[in-house]
């Protein structure tokens, strides 16, 4: 609503195929979906849909968006293979983003975006959430080694 005040926002339920079908059937003029999921499932490009990718200035992605995780037993060959191709920066960002959600007691059903970037020894942490029908956006930056203490700046204000 902040980006498009004239829009009428409605809930949209169902898996990705169901959501796209509802859009194509004319139940919605536009829908917002995670681009990573559309790409992963080979649904882009689609000649029946015009797409727009929001910038992070407009809308933050969900925490750990587009990260691929591999779970294995310790000392299993799969663990060694996954470790050999693991991206340390993505792993760090995912760890911080998930810790932020945990601190806020937020799961996949709350309107929360988290975005972490690093440059050298500096970490930037950004949060976007809806609080009382208003967008609350916070940004902190500091030493990468101090990321846990930086997260404390996102704690909800005490009344």
DSSP file (Angstrom, degrees, kcal/mol; ACC not computed):
  #  RESIDUE AA STRUCTURE BP1 BP2  ACC     N-H-->O    O-->H-N    N-H-->O    O-->H-N    TCO  KAPPA ALPHA  PHI   PSI    X-CA   Y-CA   Z-CA
    1    1 A X              0   0    0      0, 0.0     6,-0.1     0, 0.0     5,-0.0   0.000 360.0 360.0 360.0 -31.0    0.0    0.0    0.0
    2    2 A X        +     0   0    0      1,-0.2     3,-0.4     2,-0.1   132,-0.0   0.888 360.0  39.0 -65.9 -37.6    2.9    2.3    0.6
    3    3 A X  S    S+     0   0    0      1,-0.3     2,-0.3    55,-0.1    -1,-0.2   0.853 133.6  23.1 -78.7 -36.1    4.1    1.9   -3.0
    4    4 A X    >   +     0   0    0      1,-0.1     3,-2.1     3,-0.0    -1,-0.3  -0.701  66.6 177.9-133.3  79.7    0.7    1.9   -4.5
    5    5 A X  T 3  S+     0   0    0     -3,-0.4    -1,-0.1    -2,-0.3    -3,-0.1   0.749  81.3  57.5 -58.1 -26.2   -1.8    3.7   -2.3
    6    6 A X  T 3  S+     0   0    0      2,-0.1    -1,-0.3    -5,-0.0     2,-0.1   0.600  85.7 105.8 -80.4 -11.2   -4.6    3.2   -4.8
    7    7 A X    <   -     0   0    0     -3,-2.1     2,-0.7    -6,-0.1    -3,-0.0  -0.367  66.7-137.2 -72.6 147.1   -4.2   -0.6   -4.8
    8    8 A X        -     0   0    0     -2,-0.1     2,-0.4     2,-0.0    -2,-0.1  -0.932  23.3-151.3-101.9 115.9   -6.7   -2.9   -3.1
    9    9 A X        +     0   0    0     -2,-0.7     2,-0.3     0, 0.0     0, 0.0  -0.751  19.3 174.2 -95.7 132.6   -4.7   -5.6   -1.3
   10   10 A X        -     0   0    0     -2,-0.4     2,-0.0     2,-0.0    -2,-0.0  -0.948  35.8 -97.8-133.1 153.2   -6.2   -9.0   -0.7
   11   11 A X        -     0   0    0     -2,-0.3     2,-0.4     1,-0.0     0, 0.0  -0.355  31.9-160.2 -65.0 150.4   -4.8  -12.3    0.7
   12   12 A X        -     0   0    0      2,-0.0     2,-0.2    -2,-0.0     7,-0.1  -0.954  12.3-176.4-136.6 115.2   -3.7  -14.9   -1.9
   13   13 A X        +     0   0    0     -2,-0.4     2,-0.1     5,-0.1     0, 0.0  -0.689  32.4  61.6-110.9 162.2   -3.4  -18.5   -0.8
   14   14 A X  S    S-     0   0    0     -2,-0.2    -2,-0.0     4,-0.1     0, 0.0  -0.353  82.3 -55.3 113.5 169.2   -2.3  -21.7   -2.4
   15   15 A X     >  -     0   0    0     -2,-0.1     4,-2.5     1,-0.1     5,-0.2  -0.150  65.9 -88.5 -73.0 178.0    0.9  -23.0   -4.0
   16   16 A X  H  > S+     0   0    0      1,-0.2     4,-2.4     2,-0.2     5,-0.2   0.896 127.6  49.4 -58.5 -45.0    2.7  -21.2   -6.7
   17   17 A X  H  > S+     0   0    0      1,-0.2     4,-2.3     2,-0.2    -1,-0.2   0.898 111.8  49.5 -62.6 -40.5    0.7  -22.8   -9.6
   18   18 A X  H  > S+     0   0    0      2,-0.2     4,-2.3     1,-0.2    -2,-0.2   0.910 110.7  49.7 -64.9 -43.2   -2.6  -22.0   -7.8
   19   19 A X  H  X S+     0   0    0     -4,-2.5     4,-1.8     2,-0.2    -2,-0.2   0.918 112.1  47.1 -63.1 -44.2   -1.6  -18.4   -7.3
   20   20 A X  H  X S+     0   0    0     -4,-2.4     4,-2.9    -5,-0.2     5,-0.2   0.897 110.6  52.8 -65.4 -39.9   -0.6  -17.9  -10.9
   21   21 A X  H  X S+     0   0    0     -4,-2.3     4,-2.3     2,-0.2    -2,-0.2   0.921 107.4  51.5 -61.4 -43.9   -3.8  -19.6  -12.1
   22   22 A X  H  <>S+     0   0    0     -4,-2.3     5,-2.4     2,-0.2     6,-0.6   0.888 112.1  47.6 -60.7 -38.6   -5.9  -17.2  -10.0
   23   23 A X  H ><5S+     0   0    0     -4,-1.8     3,-1.7     4,-0.2     5,-0.4   0.952 113.2  46.4 -65.2 -49.7   -4.0  -14.3  -11.5
   24   24 A X  H 3<5S+     0   0    0     -4,-2.9    -2,-0.2     1,-0.3    -1,-0.2   0.791 106.9  59.3 -66.0 -27.3   -4.4  -15.6  -15.1
   25   25 A X  T 3<5S-     0   0    0     -4,-2.3    -1,-0.3    -5,-0.2    -2,-0.2   0.481 120.2-109.9 -79.0  -2.2   -8.1  -16.3  -14.4
   26   26 A X  T < 5S+     0   0    0     -3,-1.7    -3,-0.2     2,-0.2    -2,-0.1   0.606  83.2 125.6  87.4  12.3   -8.6  -12.6  -13.6
   27   27 A X  S   <S+     0   0    0     -5,-2.4     2,-0.3    -6,-0.2    -4,-0.2   0.713  80.2  30.1 -74.0 -18.3   -9.1  -12.8   -9.9
   28   28 A X        -     0   0    0     -6,-0.6    -2,-0.2    -5,-0.4     3,-0.1  -0.988  63.4-148.9-138.1 145.0   -6.3  -10.4   -9.3
   29   29 A X  S    S-     0   0    0     -2,-0.3     2,-0.3     1,-0.3    -1,-0.1   0.779  90.4  -1.8 -79.7 -28.7   -4.9   -7.5  -11.4
   30   30 A X        -     0   0    0      2,-0.0     2,-0.3     0, 0.0    -1,-0.3  -0.980  65.1-161.9-156.3 151.9   -1.4   -8.1  -10.1
   31   31 A X        -     0   0    0     -2,-0.3     2,-0.5    -3,-0.1    -3,-0.0  -0.969  16.7-132.6-136.3 154.9    0.2  -10.4   -7.6
   32   32 A X        +     0   0    0     -2,-0.3     2,-0.3     2,-0.0    -2,-0.0  -0.943  33.7 164.9-111.1 123.9    3.5  -10.3   -5.7
   33   33 A X        -     0   0    0     -2,-0.5     2,-0.5   -14,-0.0     3,-0.1  -0.908  45.1 -93.7-132.5 158.6    5.6  -13.5   -5.8
   34   34 A X    >>  -     0   0    0     -2,-0.3     4,-1.6     1,-0.2     3,-0.5  -0.642  28.2-148.6 -74.8 121.8    9.2  -14.4   -5.0
   35   35 A X  H 3> S+     0   0    0     -2,-0.5     4,-2.8     1,-0.2     5,-0.3   0.859  94.5  62.9 -59.7 -36.8   11.2  -14.2   -8.2
   36   36 A X  H 3> S+     0   0    0      1,-0.2     4,-2.8     2,-0.2    -1,-0.2   0.896 103.5  48.2 -57.9 -41.2   13.5  -16.9   -6.9
   37   37 A X  H <> S+     0   0    0     -3,-0.5     4,-1.9     2,-0.2    -1,-0.2   0.896 111.4  49.6 -66.6 -40.5   10.7  -19.4   -6.8
   38   38 A X  H  <>S+     0   0    0     -4,-1.6     5,-3.0     2,-0.2     6,-0.5   0.915 115.0  43.9 -64.0 -43.2    9.5  -18.5  -10.3
   39   39 A X  H ><5S+     0   0    0     -4,-2.8     3,-1.8     3,-0.2    -2,-0.2   0.936 111.4  53.8 -66.4 -46.9   13.0  -18.9  -11.7
   40   40 A X  H 3<5S+     0   0    0     -4,-2.8    -1,-0.2     1,-0.3    -2,-0.2   0.853 111.8  45.2 -57.9 -36.3   13.6  -22.1   -9.8
   41   41 A X  T 3<5S-     0   0    0     -4,-1.9    -1,-0.3    -5,-0.2    -2,-0.2   0.344 114.6-115.3 -92.6   7.8   10.5  -23.7  -11.2
   42   42 A X  T < 5S+     0   0    0     -3,-1.8    -3,-0.2    -4,-0.1    -2,-0.1   0.785  74.8 132.3  69.9  27.7   11.2  -22.5  -14.8
   43   43 A X      < +     0   0    0     -5,-3.0     2,-0.4    -6,-0.2    -4,-0.2   0.431  40.8 112.6 -94.3   0.4    8.1  -20.2  -14.8
   44   44 A X        +     0   0    0     -6,-0.5     2,-0.1    -5,-0.2    -2,-0.0  -0.971  61.2  34.7-122.8 141.8    9.9  -17.1  -16.2
   45   45 A X  S    S+     0   0    0     -2,-0.4     2,-0.4     4,-0.1    -1,-0.1   0.632  73.8 173.5 -75.6 156.6    9.7  -15.8  -18.8
   46   46 A X    >   -     0   0    0      3,-0.4     3,-2.1    -2,-0.1    -3,-0.0  -0.979  27.2-150.0-130.3 116.7    6.0  -16.3  -19.3
   47   47 A X  T 3  S+     0   0    0     -2,-0.4    -1,-0.1     1,-0.3    -3,-0.0   0.682  97.2  58.9 -62.9 -16.1    4.4  -14.5  -22.3
   48   48 A X  T 3  S+     0   0    0      1,-0.1     2,-0.4    -3,-0.0    -1,-0.3   0.513 103.5  59.5 -88.8  -4.6    1.1  -14.2  -20.4
   49   49 A X    <   -     0   0    0     -3,-2.1     2,-0.5     2,-0.0    -3,-0.4  -0.980  66.0-150.2-129.8 135.2    2.6  -12.3  -17.6
   50   50 A X        -     0   0    0     -2,-0.4     2,-0.3    -5,-0.1    -3,-0.0  -0.865  27.8-156.6 -94.2 134.1    4.4   -9.0  -17.4
   51   51 A X        -     0   0    0     -2,-0.5     2,-0.4     2,-0.0    -2,-0.0  -0.815  17.6-171.5-117.9 155.9    6.9   -8.9  -14.6
   52   52 A X        -     0   0    0     -2,-0.3     2,-0.6     2,-0.0    -2,-0.0  -0.989  15.6-145.2-140.9 131.8    8.5   -6.3  -12.5
   53   53 A X        -     0   0    0     -2,-0.4     2,-0.1   -18,-0.0    -2,-0.0  -0.889  19.3-134.5-102.1 120.0   11.4   -6.9  -10.0
   54   54 A X        -     0   0    0     -2,-0.6     2,-0.1     1,-0.1    -2,-0.0  -0.427  17.2-127.7 -68.2 143.1   11.2   -4.7   -6.9
   55   55 A X    >>  -     0   0    0     -2,-0.1     4,-2.5     1,-0.1     3,-0.8  -0.488  26.1-109.6 -80.8 163.0   14.5   -3.1   -5.8
   56   56 A X  T 34 S+     0   0    0      1,-0.3    -1,-0.1     2,-0.2    -2,-0.1   0.702 120.3  62.9 -69.0 -16.6   15.6   -3.6   -2.2
   57   57 A X  T 34 S+     0   0    0      1,-0.1    -1,-0.3     2,-0.1     3,-0.1   0.817 110.5  38.6 -72.7 -29.4   14.8    0.1   -1.7
   58   58 A X  T <4 S-     0   0    0     -3,-0.8     2,-0.3     1,-0.3    -2,-0.2   0.900 135.3  -3.8 -84.3 -45.5   11.2   -0.6   -2.6
   59   59 A X     <  -     0   0    0     -4,-2.5    -1,-0.3    69,-0.0     2,-0.2  -0.960  65.0-133.5-154.7 128.6   10.8   -3.9   -0.8
   60   60 A X        -     0   0    0     -2,-0.3    55,-0.1    -3,-0.1     3,-0.1  -0.566  29.4-117.7 -80.9 146.9   13.1   -6.2    1.1
   61   61 A X        -     0   0    0     -2,-0.2    53,-1.9     1,-0.1    67,-0.1  -0.318  37.9 -86.9 -74.9 165.4   13.1   -9.9    0.3
   62   62 A X    >   -     0   0    0     51,-0.2     3,-1.6     1,-0.1    51,-0.2  -0.357  63.5 -78.6 -63.9 153.6   12.2  -12.6    2.9
   63   63 A X  T 3  S+     0   0    0     49,-0.3    -1,-0.1     1,-0.3    52,-0.1  -0.274 116.1   7.4 -56.3 139.2   15.1  -13.7    5.0
   64   64 A X  T >  S-     0   0    0      1,-0.2     3,-1.8    50,-0.2    -1,-0.3   0.724  87.6-179.4  60.8  25.9   17.4  -16.2    3.2
   65   65 A X  T <   +     0   0    0     -3,-1.6    -1,-0.2     1,-0.3     3,-0.1  -0.354  66.1   4.7 -59.8 131.1   15.5  -15.7   -0.1
   66   66 A X  T 3  S+     0   0    0      1,-0.3     2,-0.4    -2,-0.1    -1,-0.3   0.521  92.3 140.2  72.9  10.0   17.0  -17.9   -2.9
   67   67 A X    <   -     0   0    0     -3,-1.8     2,-0.5    23,-0.0    -1,-0.3  -0.666  43.4-146.2 -82.4 136.9   19.4  -19.7   -0.6
   68   68 A X        -     0   0    0     -2,-0.4     2,-0.4    -3,-0.1    -3,-0.0  -0.909  16.1-162.2-103.7 127.4   19.8  -23.4   -1.3
   69   69 A X        -     0   0    0     -2,-0.5     2,-0.5     2,-0.0    13,-0.0  -0.856   9.1-159.7-112.6 145.0   20.5  -25.5    1.8
   70   70 A X        -     0   0    0     -2,-0.4     2,-0.5     9,-0.0    -2,-0.0  -0.991   7.7-162.5-121.9 126.2   21.9  -29.0    2.0
   71   71 A X        +     0   0    0     -2,-0.5     2,-0.3    11,-0.0     7,-0.0  -0.924  23.0 150.1-110.5 132.9   21.3  -31.0    5.1
   72   72 A X        -     0   0    0     -2,-0.5     2,-0.1     6,-0.0     3,-0.1  -0.941  46.8 -87.4-150.2 170.1   23.5  -34.1    5.9
   73   73 A X    >   -     0   0    0     -2,-0.3     3,-1.5     1,-0.1     6,-0.3  -0.490  58.1 -88.1 -77.2 154.2   24.9  -36.1    8.7
   74   74 A X  T 3  S+     0   0    0      1,-0.3    -1,-0.1    -2,-0.1     3,-0.1  -0.327 112.4  12.7 -60.7 145.3   28.3  -35.1   10.1
   75   75 A X  T 3  S+     0   0    0      1,-0.2     2,-0.3    -3,-0.1    -1,-0.3   0.690  93.7 139.8  60.2  21.6   31.3  -36.6    8.4
   76   76 A X    X>  -     0   0    0     -3,-1.5     4,-1.5     1,-0.1     3,-0.9  -0.703  65.2-120.6 -90.1 146.1   29.1  -37.7    5.5
   77   77 A X  H 3> S+     0   0    0     -2,-0.3     4,-2.4     1,-0.3     5,-0.2   0.834 114.0  61.0 -55.9 -31.2   30.5  -37.3    1.9
   78   78 A X  H 3> S+     0   0    0      1,-0.2     4,-2.6     2,-0.2    -1,-0.3   0.876 101.0  53.2 -63.5 -36.4   27.5  -35.0    1.1
   79   79 A X  H <> S+     0   0    0     -3,-0.9     4,-2.5    -6,-0.3    -1,-0.2   0.920 109.6  47.6 -64.2 -43.3   28.7  -32.6    3.9
   80   80 A X  H  X S+     0   0    0     -4,-1.5     4,-1.7     2,-0.2    -2,-0.2   0.910 112.8  48.9 -64.4 -42.4   32.1  -32.4    2.4
   81   81 A X  H  X S+     0   0    0     -4,-2.4     4,-0.8     2,-0.2    -2,-0.2   0.937 113.2  46.5 -62.3 -47.3   30.7  -31.8   -1.2
   82   82 A X  H >X S+     0   0    0     -4,-2.6     3,-0.9     1,-0.2     4,-0.7   0.906 111.0  52.6 -63.4 -41.8   28.3  -29.1    0.0
   83   83 A X  H >< S+     0   0    0     -4,-2.5     3,-0.5     1,-0.2    -1,-0.2   0.850 102.1  59.9 -62.3 -34.1   31.1  -27.4    2.0
   84   84 A X  H 3< S+     0   0    0     -4,-1.7    -1,-0.2     1,-0.2    -2,-0.2   0.747 115.8  32.6 -69.2 -21.9   33.4  -27.3   -1.0
   85   85 A X  H << S+     0   0    0     -3,-0.9    -1,-0.2    -4,-0.8    -2,-0.2   0.361  89.5 126.2-113.1   3.8   30.8  -25.2   -3.0
   86   86 A X    <<  -     0   0    0     -4,-0.7     2,-0.7    -3,-0.5     3,-0.1  -0.338  58.1-132.8 -66.0 141.9   29.4  -23.2   -0.1
   87   87 A X     >  -     0   0    0      1,-0.2     4,-2.5    -2,-0.0     5,-0.2  -0.872  11.0-157.4 -98.0 112.0   29.4  -19.4   -0.4
   88   88 A X  H  > S+     0   0    0     -2,-0.7     4,-2.4     1,-0.2     5,-0.2   0.866  91.3  50.3 -60.8 -39.7   30.8  -18.0    2.9
   89   89 A X  H  > S+     0   0    0      2,-0.2     4,-2.6     1,-0.2    -1,-0.2   0.916 112.5  46.6 -66.4 -42.6   29.1  -14.6    2.3
   90   90 A X  H  > S+     0   0    0      2,-0.2     4,-2.5     1,-0.2    -2,-0.2   0.892 112.2  51.6 -65.4 -39.0   25.7  -16.1    1.6
   91   91 A X  H  X S+     0   0    0     -4,-2.5     4,-2.2     2,-0.2    -2,-0.2   0.919 111.5  46.7 -63.6 -44.0   26.1  -18.4    4.6
   92   92 A X  H  X S+     0   0    0     -4,-2.4     4,-2.4     2,-0.2     5,-0.2   0.949 113.1  48.2 -63.5 -49.0   26.9  -15.4    6.9
   93   93 A X  H  X S+     0   0    0     -4,-2.6     4,-2.8     1,-0.2     5,-0.2   0.912 112.3  49.5 -58.7 -43.6   24.0  -13.3    5.5
   94   94 A X  H  X S+     0   0    0     -4,-2.5     4,-2.5     1,-0.2     5,-0.2   0.904 109.5  51.8 -62.5 -42.2   21.6  -16.2    5.9
   95   95 A X  H  X S+     0   0    0     -4,-2.2     4,-2.0    -5,-0.2    -2,-0.2   0.926 113.5  43.8 -60.6 -45.9   22.7  -16.8    9.5
   96   96 A X  H  X S+     0   0    0     -4,-2.4     4,-2.3     2,-0.2    -2,-0.2   0.922 113.8  50.0 -67.6 -44.8   22.2  -13.2   10.5
   97   97 A X  H  X S+     0   0    0     -4,-2.8     4,-2.0     1,-0.2    -2,-0.2   0.913 113.0  46.2 -62.0 -42.8   18.9  -12.9    8.7
   98   98 A X  H  X S+     0   0    0     -4,-2.5     4,-2.3    -5,-0.2    -1,-0.2   0.871 111.0  52.6 -69.3 -35.8   17.5  -16.0   10.4
   99   99 A X  H  X S+     0   0    0     -4,-2.0     4,-2.5    -5,-0.2    -1,-0.2   0.884 107.4  53.0 -65.0 -37.8   18.8  -14.9   13.8
  100  100 A X  H  X S+     0   0    0     -4,-2.3     4,-1.8     2,-0.2    -2,-0.2   0.929 109.6  47.7 -63.0 -45.5   17.0  -11.6   13.3
  101  101 A X  H  <>S+     0   0    0     -4,-2.0     5,-2.8     1,-0.2     4,-0.5   0.908 111.6  50.9 -61.1 -42.2   13.7  -13.4   12.5
  102  102 A X  H ><5S+     0   0    0     -4,-2.3     3,-1.2     1,-0.2    -1,-0.2   0.918 108.1  51.9 -62.3 -43.4   14.2  -15.6   15.6
  103  103 A X  H 3<5S+     0   0    0     -4,-2.5    -1,-0.2     1,-0.3    -2,-0.2   0.865 113.0  45.1 -60.6 -36.7   14.8  -12.6   17.8
  104  104 A X  T 3<5S-     0   0    0     -4,-1.8    -1,-0.3    -5,-0.2    -2,-0.2   0.458 109.2-124.5 -85.7  -1.3   11.6  -11.0   16.5
  105  105 A X  T < 5 +     0   0    0     -3,-1.2     2,-0.4    -4,-0.5    -3,-0.2   0.885  61.9 149.4  55.8  40.3    9.7  -14.3   16.9
  106  106 A X      < +     0   0    0     -5,-2.8    -1,-0.2    -6,-0.1     2,-0.1  -0.857  22.0 175.4-107.7 138.5    8.8  -13.9   13.3
  107  107 A X    >   -     0   0    0     -2,-0.4     3,-0.7    -3,-0.1     5,-0.2  -0.228  54.1 -65.4-117.1-150.7    8.2  -16.8   11.0
  108  108 A X  T 3  S+     0   0    0      1,-0.2     4,-0.0    -2,-0.1    -2,-0.0   0.473 124.4  61.4 -84.5  -0.7    7.1  -17.2    7.4
  109  109 A X  T 3  S+     0   0    0      2,-0.1     2,-0.3     0, 0.0    -1,-0.2   0.495  85.7  85.2-104.2  -4.4    3.6  -15.8    8.1
  110  110 A X  S <  S-     0   0    0     -3,-0.7     2,-1.9     2,-0.1    -4,-0.0  -0.737  88.0-112.4 -96.0 146.5    4.6  -12.4    9.3
  111  111 A X        +     0   0    0     -2,-0.3    19,-1.2    19,-0.1     2,-0.4  -0.545  66.6 139.5 -77.4  83.6    5.2   -9.5    6.8
  112  112 A X  E     -A  129   0A   0     -2,-1.9     2,-0.4    17,-0.2   -49,-0.3  -0.992  33.0-170.2-132.7 132.8    8.9   -9.2    7.4
  113  113 A X  E     -A  128   0A   0     15,-3.5    15,-2.5    -2,-0.4     2,-0.4  -0.957   6.5-174.2-117.9 143.3   11.8   -8.6    5.1
  114  114 A X  E     -A  127   0A   0    -53,-1.9     2,-0.4    -2,-0.4    13,-0.2  -1.000   3.5-179.4-138.4 138.1   15.4   -8.9    6.1
  115  115 A X  E     -A  126   0A   0     11,-2.3    11,-2.1    -2,-0.4     2,-0.4  -0.957   1.5-176.2-144.6 120.4   18.5   -8.1    4.0
  116  116 A X  E     +A  125   0A   0     -2,-0.4     2,-0.3     9,-0.2     9,-0.2  -0.958   5.4 174.1-120.4 131.2   22.1   -8.5    5.1
  117  117 A X  E     -A  124   0A   0      7,-2.1     7,-3.0    -2,-0.4     2,-0.4  -0.948  12.0-155.5-130.6 155.1   25.1   -7.5    3.0
  118  118 A X  E     -A  123   0A   0     -2,-0.3     2,-0.3     5,-0.2     5,-0.2  -0.963  11.0-176.7-130.4 148.9   28.8   -7.4    3.9
  119  119 A X  E >   -A  122   0A   0      3,-2.4     3,-2.2    -2,-0.4     2,-0.2  -0.906  68.7 -48.5-144.3 115.9   31.7   -5.4    2.5
  120  120 A X  T 3  S-     0   0    0     -2,-0.3    -1,-0.0     1,-0.3     0, 0.0  -0.433 125.2 -19.1  55.6-119.9   35.1   -6.3    4.0
  121  121 A X  T 3  S+     0   0    0     -2,-0.2    23,-3.3    -3,-0.1     2,-0.4   0.192 118.5  97.7-101.1  16.7   34.7   -6.3    7.8
  122  122 A X  E <   -AB 119 143A   0     -3,-2.2    -3,-2.4    21,-0.3     2,-0.4  -0.874  53.6-162.1-110.0 137.3   31.4   -4.3    7.7
  123  123 A X  E     -AB 118 142A   0     19,-2.9    19,-2.1    -2,-0.4     2,-0.5  -0.947   2.6-159.8-116.3 138.6   27.9   -5.7    7.9
  124  124 A X  E     -AB 117 141A   0     -7,-3.0    -7,-2.1    -2,-0.4     2,-0.5  -0.978   9.7-170.1-116.0 128.2   24.7   -3.9    6.9
  125  125 A X  E     -AB 116 140A   0     15,-3.0    15,-2.6    -2,-0.5     2,-0.4  -0.975   3.9-176.6-123.6 125.5   21.5   -5.2    8.3
  126  126 A X  E     -AB 115 139A   0    -11,-2.1   -11,-2.3    -2,-0.5     2,-0.4  -0.970   3.9-170.3-126.8 139.7   18.1   -4.0    7.1
  127  127 A X  E     -AB 114 138A   0     11,-2.7    11,-2.3    -2,-0.4     2,-0.4  -0.971   4.8-176.4-127.5 139.6   14.7   -4.9    8.4
  128  128 A X  E     +AB 113 137A   0    -15,-2.5   -15,-3.5    -2,-0.4     2,-0.3  -0.981  20.7 149.6-135.9 123.5   11.3   -4.1    6.9
  129  129 A X  E     -AB 112 136A   0      7,-2.5     7,-3.6    -2,-0.4     2,-0.6  -0.958  45.1-108.4-148.2 165.5    8.1   -5.1    8.7
  130  130 A X  E     + B   0 135A   0    -19,-1.2     2,-0.5    -2,-0.3     5,-0.2  -0.875  33.0 178.3-100.2 125.1    4.5   -4.0    9.2
  131  131 A X  E >  S- B   0 134A   0      3,-3.1     3,-1.5    -2,-0.6    -2,-0.0  -0.983  73.0 -18.3-127.8 117.4    3.7   -2.7   12.6
  132  132 A X  T 3  S-     0   0    0     -2,-0.5    -1,-0.1     1,-0.3     3,-0.1   0.915 127.3 -52.9  51.3  49.2    0.1   -1.5   13.2
  133  133 A X  T 3  S+     0   0    0      1,-0.2     2,-0.3    -3,-0.0    -1,-0.3   0.609 120.2 105.5  65.6  15.0   -0.6   -1.2    9.5
  134  134 A X  E <  S-B  131   0A   0     -3,-1.5    -3,-3.1  -132,-0.0     2,-0.5  -0.933  76.3-112.1-122.7 148.1    2.5    1.0    9.0
  135  135 A X  E     -B  130   0A   0     -2,-0.3     2,-0.6    -5,-0.2    -5,-0.2  -0.687  28.2-163.9 -80.4 125.7    5.8    0.1    7.4
  136  136 A X  E     -B  129   0A   0     -7,-3.6    -7,-2.5    -2,-0.5     2,-0.5  -0.957  10.9-179.3-109.8 118.0    8.6    0.0    9.9
  137  137 A X  E     +B  128   0A   0     -2,-0.6     2,-0.3    -9,-0.2    -9,-0.2  -0.979   1.8 177.3-124.9 127.4   12.1    0.0    8.3
  138  138 A X  E     -B  127   0A   0    -11,-2.3   -11,-2.7    -2,-0.5     2,-0.4  -0.955   7.6-170.3-130.8 149.3   15.3    0.0   10.2
  139  139 A X  E     +B  126   0A   0     -2,-0.3     2,-0.3   -13,-0.2   -13,-0.2  -0.999   6.1 175.6-139.5 132.7   18.9   -0.1    9.1
  140  140 A X  E     -B  125   0A   0    -15,-2.6   -15,-3.0    -2,-0.4     2,-0.4  -0.970   5.8-170.4-134.0 154.6   22.1   -0.7   11.1
  141  141 A X  E     +B  124   0A   0     -2,-0.3     2,-0.3   -17,-0.2   -17,-0.2  -0.997  24.1 119.9-142.6 143.5   25.7   -1.0   10.1
  142  142 A X  E     -B  123   0A   0    -19,-2.1   -19,-2.9    -2,-0.4     2,-0.2  -0.954  60.6 -26.7-175.1-166.1   28.8   -2.1   12.1
  143  143 A X  E >   -B  122   0A   0     -2,-0.3     3,-1.6   -21,-0.2   -21,-0.3  -0.436  49.8-133.5 -68.2 134.8   31.6   -4.5   12.5
  144  144 A X  G >  S+     0   0    0    -23,-3.3     3,-1.4     1,-0.3    -1,-0.1   0.858 106.4  58.5 -56.4 -37.7   30.9   -7.9   11.0
  145  145 A X  G 3  S+     0   0    0    -24,-0.4     3,-0.3     1,-0.3    -1,-0.3   0.706 103.5  53.8 -67.4 -18.5   32.3   -9.5   14.2
  146  146 A X  G X>  +     0   0    0     -3,-1.6     4,-1.9     1,-0.2     3,-0.5   0.094  69.1 122.3-101.2  21.4   29.7   -7.6   16.3
  147  147 A X  H <> S+     0   0    0     -3,-1.4     4,-1.6     1,-0.2    -1,-0.2   0.836  70.1  56.0 -57.5 -36.3   26.6   -8.8   14.3
  148  148 A X  H 3> S+     0   0    0     -3,-0.3     4,-0.6     1,-0.2    -1,-0.2   0.908 109.7  44.7 -65.1 -40.6   24.9  -10.3   17.3
  149  149 A X  H X4 S+     0   0    0     -3,-0.5     3,-0.7     1,-0.2     4,-0.4   0.832 107.9  59.3 -72.6 -29.7   25.0   -7.1   19.3
  150  150 A X  H >< S+     0   0    0     -4,-1.9     3,-1.5     1,-0.2    -1,-0.2   0.851  96.2  62.9 -64.2 -33.3   23.8   -5.1   16.2
  151  151 A X  H >< S+     0   0    0     -4,-1.6     3,-2.2     1,-0.3    -1,-0.2   0.781  87.2  71.8 -63.0 -26.2   20.7   -7.3   16.2
  152  152 A X  G X< S+     0   0    0     -3,-0.7     3,-1.4    -4,-0.6    -1,-0.3   0.767  84.2  68.8 -61.9 -23.7   19.7   -5.9   19.6
  153  153 A X  G <  S+     0   0    0     -3,-1.5    -1,-0.3    -4,-0.4    -2,-0.2   0.606  94.2  58.3 -70.6  -9.4   18.9   -2.6   17.9
  154  154 A X  G <  S+     0   0    0     -3,-2.2    -1,-0.3    -4,-0.2    -2,-0.2   0.428  75.8 123.4 -98.4  -0.3   16.0   -4.3   16.2
  155  155 A X  S <  S-     0   0    0     -3,-1.4     3,-0.1    -4,-0.2   -51,-0.1  -0.301  75.0 -95.4 -61.5 145.3   14.3   -5.3   19.4
  156  156 A X        -     0   0    0      1,-0.1    -1,-0.1     0, 0.0     2,-0.1  -0.308  45.1-100.3 -61.7 142.3   10.7   -4.0   19.7
  157  157 A X        -     0   0    0     -3,-0.1     2,-0.5     1,-0.1    -1,-0.1  -0.396  35.5-124.9 -63.7 137.3   10.3   -0.8   21.6
  158  158 A X              0   0    0      1,-0.1    -1,-0.1    -2,-0.1    -3,-0.0  -0.733 360.0 360.0 -88.1 129.8    9.2   -1.4   25.1
  159  159 A X              0   0    0     -2,-0.5    -1,-0.1     0, 0.0    -2,-0.1   0.477 360.0 360.0 -76.0 360.0    6.0    0.6   26.0
